[in-house]
Amino acid sequence: MTSSTITDASAGPAGSDFARLSARVAAAGLMRRRPGYYLARFALVGAFAAATAAAFVLLGDSPWQLAVAVAAAVLHGQIALLAHDVAHRQVFRTRRPSAIVGRILGNLGIGMSYGWWMDKHTRHHANPNHEGLDPDVEPGALAWTGEQAGASRGINRWLNRHQAVLFFPLLTLAGLDLRRASLQGLLGANGARVRRRGLELALLAAHAAGYLGALFTVLPPGLALAFLAVHQGLFGVYLGSIFAPNHKGMPMPTERMDFLRKQVLTSRNVAGGRLTDGLVHVVMGGLNHQIEHHLFPSMPTPNLRRARPIVRGFCAEIGVPYHETGLVRSWAESLRQLKEASAPLRS
């Protein structure tokens, strides 16, 4: 894989478990494109963006702007989810339109480098939860193993010691931290492989100028800063609420595995109840079906739900654990891992 591609693995050796599962999924027609779904979804997100911008301009100097900031945080989360689907070739079959739309959504839309994120996310999909290979479990303000926590120094050591309690407050900085890391990646840090760095930097600059210019033109300085804090803080929490429940607290294997087991054993599905499953699906952009997504990254989002019984039934046939739980339980399992990893520092 390269930074420009996050697509499905090959079916693997004839007769392998993943090859047999792939045949069942393909026979059900679940890898087919869903252009109507994505046209509707882009239209809805576009209408949401237009309504949010209109409310921002019309309200002017009003404390109700903080409610607009909350809406803007949700909007940015939904734009990020669309960029995610574009990156996985769920929307467009080829690289060029995916890259064009991805940069519009990522760089210009939310101020995060699409190319940098592609490189990072490709490595995550290749080896989820594998320490040293998956960038999403690299140590920093959070440590995912006792060894990582024991090796931490300075402010990170203090944060790691209290990380289970500080997890949600730290999420308020997640959006800003991702933007910082993406800018560093575009400037050549972290060995990120990014195409068209100059274009991406220009789009990031346009986003920053437009966003900050609008804030400080429409709002007085104090309210502009409050809007920025609420918007960016809740955007970080929203991103964390989408992505963290899917892998955190799941096994972090060290042994070699075949593709199917590598993806299933490190992923967790998040299920809603009979009345809330549809809402969970919309809020998480379909990534509540994380097992199916990791097995078939280019499967259109609306097909993931239909693939679930096929994948779950197949895993039961071959004796591979398939983990699915509710949203609250998923967070509890994630926080338990953080608490266990930091135990050596507290003792």
DARA-V991154 format. One record per residue. N is the residue number from 0. RES is the residue in one small letter. SS is DSSP state (H for helix, E for strand, C for the rest). OMEGA is omega in radians with two decimals (999 if undefined). NEAR is the number of other ideal C-beta (glycine too) atoms within 12 Angstrom. Layout:
n->[N;N]
res->[RES;RES]
ss->[SS;SS]
omega->[OMEGA;OMEGA]
near->[NEAR;NEAR]
This chain:
n->[0;1;2;3;4;5;6;7;8;9;10;11;12;13;14;15;16;17;18;19;20;21;22;23;24;25;26;27;28;29;30;31;32;33;34;35;36;37;38;39;40;41;42;43;44;45;46;47;48;49;50;51;52;53;54;55;56;57;58;59;60;61;62;63;64;65;66;67;68;69;70;71;72;73;74;75;76;77;78;79;80;81;82;83;84;85;86;87;88;89;90;91;92;93;94;95;96;97;98;99;100;101;102;103;104;105;106;107;108;109;110;111;112;113;114;115;116;117;118;119;120;121;122;123;124;125;126;127;128;129;130;131;132;133;134;135;136;137;138;139;140;141;142;143;144;145;146;147;148;149;150;151;152;153;154;155;156;157;158;159;160;161;162;163;164;165;166;167;168;169;170;171;172;173;174;175;176;177;178;179;180;181;182;183;184;185;186;187;188;189;190;191;192;193;194;195;196;197;198;199;200;201;202;203;204;205;206;207;208;209;210;211;212;213;214;215;216;217;218;219;220;221;222;223;224;225;226;227;228;229;230;231;232;233;234;235;236;237;238;239;240;241;242;243;244;245;246;247;248;249;250;251;252;253;254;255;256;257;258;259;260;261;262;263;264;265;266;267;268;269;270;271;272;273;274;275;276;277;278;279;280;281;282;283;284;285;286;287;288;289;290;291;292;293;294;295;296;297;298;299;300;301;302;303;304;305;306;307;308;309;310;311;312;313;314;315;316;317;318;319;320;321;322;323;324;325;326;327;328;329;330;331;332;333;334;335;336;337;338;339;340;341;342;343;344;345;346]
res->[m;t;s;s;t;i;t;d;a;s;a;g;p;a;g;s;d;f;a;r;l;s;a;r;v;a;a;a;g;l;m;r;r;r;p;g;y;y;l;a;r;f;a;l;v;g;a;f;a;a;a;t;a;a;a;f;v;l;l;g;d;s;p;w;q;l;a;v;a;v;a;a;a;v;l;h;g;q;i;a;l;l;a;h;d;v;a;h;r;q;v;f;r;t;r;r;p;s;a;i;v;g;r;i;l;g;n;l;g;i;g;m;s;y;g;w;w;m;d;k;h;t;r;h;h;a;n;p;n;h;e;g;l;d;p;d;v;e;p;g;a;l;a;w;t;g;e;q;a;g;a;s;r;g;i;n;r;w;l;n;r;h;q;a;v;l;f;f;p;l;l;t;l;a;g;l;d;l;r;r;a;s;l;q;g;l;l;g;a;n;g;a;r;v;r;r;r;g;l;e;l;a;l;l;a;a;h;a;a;g;y;l;g;a;l;f;t;v;l;p;p;g;l;a;l;a;f;l;a;v;h;q;g;l;f;g;v;y;l;g;s;i;f;a;p;n;h;k;g;m;p;m;p;t;e;r;m;d;f;l;r;k;q;v;l;t;s;r;n;v;a;g;g;r;l;t;d;g;l;v;h;v;v;m;g;g;l;n;h;q;i;e;h;h;l;f;p;s;m;p;t;p;n;l;r;r;a;r;p;i;v;r;g;f;c;a;e;i;g;v;p;y;h;e;t;g;l;v;r;s;w;a;e;s;l;r;q;l;k;e;a;s;a;p;l;r;s]
ss->[C;C;C;C;C;C;C;C;C;C;C;C;C;C;C;C;H;H;H;H;H;H;H;H;H;H;H;C;C;C;C;C;C;C;H;H;H;H;H;H;H;H;H;H;H;H;H;H;H;H;H;H;H;H;H;H;H;H;H;C;C;C;C;C;H;H;H;H;H;H;H;H;H;H;H;H;H;H;H;H;H;H;H;H;H;H;H;C;C;C;C;C;C;C;H;H;H;H;H;H;H;H;H;H;H;H;H;H;H;H;C;C;C;H;H;H;H;H;H;H;H;H;H;H;H;H;C;C;C;C;C;C;C;C;H;H;H;C;C;C;C;C;C;C;C;H;H;H;H;H;H;C;C;H;H;H;H;H;H;H;H;C;H;H;H;H;H;H;H;H;H;C;C;H;H;H;H;H;H;H;H;H;H;H;H;H;C;C;H;H;H;C;C;C;C;C;H;H;H;H;H;H;H;H;H;H;H;H;H;H;H;H;H;H;H;H;H;H;C;C;H;H;H;H;H;H;H;H;H;H;H;H;H;H;H;H;H;H;H;H;H;H;H;H;H;H;C;C;C;C;C;C;C;C;C;C;C;C;H;H;H;H;H;H;C;C;C;C;E;E;E;C;C;C;C;C;H;H;H;H;H;H;H;C;C;C;C;C;C;H;H;H;H;H;H;C;C;C;C;C;H;H;H;H;H;H;H;H;H;H;H;H;H;H;H;H;H;H;C;C;C;C;C;E;E;E;H;H;H;H;H;H;H;H;H;H;H;H;H;H;H;H;H;H;H;H;C]
omega->[3.04;-3.13;-3.11;-3.04;2.95;-3.06;-3.06;3.01;3.03;-3.10;3.10;-3.11;3.11;3.13;3.11;-3.14;-3.12;3.10;-3.14;3.09;3.13;3.14;3.14;-3.13;3.13;-3.14;3.11;3.11;-3.00;3.08;-3.13;3.12;3.10;-3.06;3.14;3.12;-3.08;3.03;3.13;-3.10;3.09;3.14;-3.13;3.12;3.09;3.11;3.09;3.13;-3.13;3.14;3.12;3.12;3.14;3.12;3.14;-3.11;-3.05;-3.11;3.13;-3.09;-3.10;3.09;3.08;3.07;3.11;3.03;3.06;3.11;3.08;3.11;3.14;3.09;3.09;3.12;3.14;3.08;3.13;3.06;3.10;3.12;3.06;3.10;3.10;-3.13;3.08;-3.13;-3.11;-3.14;3.05;-3.06;3.14;-3.08;-3.02;-3.00;-2.98;3.12;3.10;-3.12;-3.13;-3.11;3.13;3.13;3.09;-3.13;-3.04;-3.06;-3.07;-3.05;-3.06;3.06;3.11;-3.08;3.10;-3.12;3.09;-3.12;3.09;3.14;-3.14;-3.05;3.06;3.13;3.07;-3.12;-3.11;-3.08;-3.08;3.09;3.09;-3.10;-3.12;-3.14;3.14;-3.12;-3.13;3.08;3.02;-3.13;3.10;3.07;3.06;3.07;-3.04;3.06;3.09;3.11;3.10;-3.13;-3.12;-3.12;-3.08;-3.11;3.03;-3.09;3.12;3.13;3.10;3.11;3.13;-3.12;-3.07;-2.91;3.13;3.13;-3.05;-2.99;-3.10;3.03;3.12;3.12;3.12;3.13;-3.02;-3.13;3.13;-3.13;3.09;3.10;3.10;-3.11;-3.13;3.09;3.09;3.12;3.11;-3.14;3.02;3.14;3.01;3.09;-3.10;3.10;-3.04;3.04;3.03;-3.10;-3.12;3.11;-3.13;3.11;3.13;3.12;3.07;3.12;3.11;3.10;-3.10;-3.13;-3.14;-3.10;-3.11;3.10;3.12;-3.12;-3.00;3.00;-3.07;-3.02;2.99;-3.01;-3.11;-3.14;3.10;3.11;3.10;3.10;-3.12;-3.11;-3.13;-3.11;-3.06;3.13;-3.13;3.05;3.10;3.12;3.14;3.10;3.12;-3.13;3.09;-2.94;-3.05;-3.09;-3.01;-3.08;-3.05;-3.08;3.07;-3.10;3.04;-2.98;3.07;-3.13;3.10;3.12;2.97;-3.01;-3.07;-3.10;3.11;-3.09;-3.04;-3.02;-3.12;-3.06;-3.14;2.99;3.10;-3.07;2.98;3.05;-3.12;-3.10;-3.01;-3.06;3.13;3.13;3.11;3.14;-3.13;-3.08;-3.10;3.09;-3.13;-3.09;2.95;3.01;-3.00;-3.13;3.13;3.13;-3.12;3.08;-3.07;-3.03;-3.10;3.06;3.12;-3.08;-3.09;3.14;-3.09;-3.13;-3.14;3.12;-3.04;-3.11;3.11;-3.11;-3.11;3.12;3.14;3.11;3.10;3.13;-3.04;3.06;3.09;-3.13;3.13;-2.99;3.10;-3.13;3.12;-3.06;-3.11;3.13;3.13;3.10;3.12;3.12;3.12;-3.13;3.10;3.11;3.12;-3.13;3.14;-3.13;-3.10;-3.09;3.14;-3.14;-3.14;3.14;999]
near->[24;18;32;28;28;36;27;29;27;13;23;22;15;12;12;19;29;33;22;23;40;31;20;27;32;20;14;23;16;33;30;22;22;24;16;14;22;27;15;16;29;27;15;20;30;21;16;26;26;16;19;30;21;16;24;32;19;15;22;19;19;20;17;19;33;27;21;34;33;26;30;36;36;31;33;40;39;35;40;42;40;40;41;40;40;41;41;38;32;40;32;25;19;16;24;16;16;33;32;24;29;46;41;25;38;41;41;30;35;44;40;45;47;48;40;42;42;41;34;36;42;31;28;34;39;28;28;39;37;30;25;18;23;29;30;34;34;25;28;27;29;38;39;40;29;24;20;31;34;21;20;28;16;12;14;25;23;19;28;37;27;23;37;32;17;24;36;24;19;28;34;25;28;36;37;26;24;33;31;24;27;39;31;22;31;37;19;14;17;22;14;30;23;37;26;25;28;16;24;37;28;18;33;35;21;20;31;22;17;20;29;22;15;24;30;18;17;25;29;17;15;16;26;26;20;25;37;29;24;28;40;36;31;33;40;35;30;34;39;33;36;36;37;36;38;40;39;40;32;38;28;30;26;16;11;11;21;22;31;35;29;34;41;40;29;39;43;42;41;44;30;25;13;9;8;18;23;17;16;31;28;25;24;39;37;41;40;38;40;44;44;43;45;41;46;43;37;35;38;35;37;27;31;38;30;26;37;32;22;33;41;27;17;29;32;15;16;20;13;28;19;33;27;31;26;21;29;18;20;35;27;20;28;35;26;21;34;37;29;25;34;36;20;20;27;20;10]
